[in-house]
Amino acid sequence: MQFGLTETQETLKKSAREFLTAESPMPMVRGIVEAAAPFDVGLWSKIVAQGWTGLLAPEEYGGHGMGMVEMAVVLEEMGHALLPGPFFGTTLLAGSILARAGSEQQKNKYLKPIAEGQARATLAQFGPDRRARFVPEAVAADFIVCAGPVEGETCIFVSSGVPASLTPSLDLTRRLYDVDLRTAAMDVIARGRVAQEILDSALDAATAGLTAEMTGGMQRLLEITVAYAKTRKQFGRPIGQFQAVQHLCADMLLMTESARSAAYYACYAVQEQLPNASEAVSIAKSYISDAYREVGNRAIQVHGGMGFTWENDCHLYYRRAKASEIALGDAIYHRERLARIILDKHKHSTTA
């Protein structure tokens, strides 16, 4: 059984690290955070040129037809670089639904432009009042995939030109918006039970991808902290020589490696459509939601007062950790979901 990345995946990982190191260093990330524009157009064009927007899309719609493991490789490096912008919303939230729903005409209209980098999108999940909250990068989106109750049943439709207002968010690298869909035009791509199944499947894929991205952030926090512990001196010695600091760093390493195993298995399970895919996703998200936050806690502890300053990068990753912890369900939500899945399977097995 193969437990590591293939040669192709390793090459993809290396090229992603090199690209993001060169094109999205932390000074650029900070510049995007401080800028008024919702994203950097030049950086987005370079990402498109890498072909990443079409990783998951089928070849007949302008994509590369690759799997979630390949996407996880790229997302981990994006999390490592704290990449800002609409990539996740476009490819994982909106793209995952569009790949599973709609007619050929709709796929050519919406999925193909995403895969070819000609359009950006996001997902808005709304309630009975047709309002969606915390929609990522809505202003940067050319269109929005919307999912929620319409006339008593789940409905997925695509809309554009809808009003959106910026809402304060902890993660400064991802802007969130409130979106009003009451008067939105509706190009319906799925309804009823089929729509709910498509939404559930797409959200599993997006959640698995998010755990890979979170793992990349954990890895970077570990690297920053170990480097600091080697150079910061106290009582004439590097603080990394003190056992208490070593324990904190060891905890960070353990949590990061555990997260990586859980995240990649979740992505593999989704890719291969394994029967336990949903369980794997919820196990990964419940663990990594807690672990990323705890890695951030320990990073700031080792840095002491420096960890809280604007000039230090730790707080930016910690902000991402807290936002990602809640996004697509926190640890409590996914543990409850896992319990429901196990209970349902037990009921079916006893009645069969």
Buried (B, 14 or more C-beta within 10 A) or exposed (E): EEEEBEEEBEEBBEBBBEBBEEBBEEEBBBEBBEEEEBBBEEBBEBBBEBBBBBBBBBEEBBBBEBBBBBBBBBBBBBBBBBBBBBBBBBBBBBBBBBBBBBEEEBBBBBBBBBBBBEBBBBBBBBEEEBBBEBBBBBBBBBBBBBBBEBEEEBBBBBBEEBEBEEEEBBBBBBBBBBBBBEEBEEBBBBBEEEBBBBBEBBBBBBBBBBBBBBBBBBBBBBBBBBEBBEEBEEEEEBBBEBEEBBEBBEBBBEBBBBBBEBBBBBBBBBBEEEEEBBBBBBBBBBBBBBBBBBBBBBBBEBBEEBBEEEEBBBBBBBBBBBBBBBBBBBBEBBBEBBEEBEEEEEEEEEEE
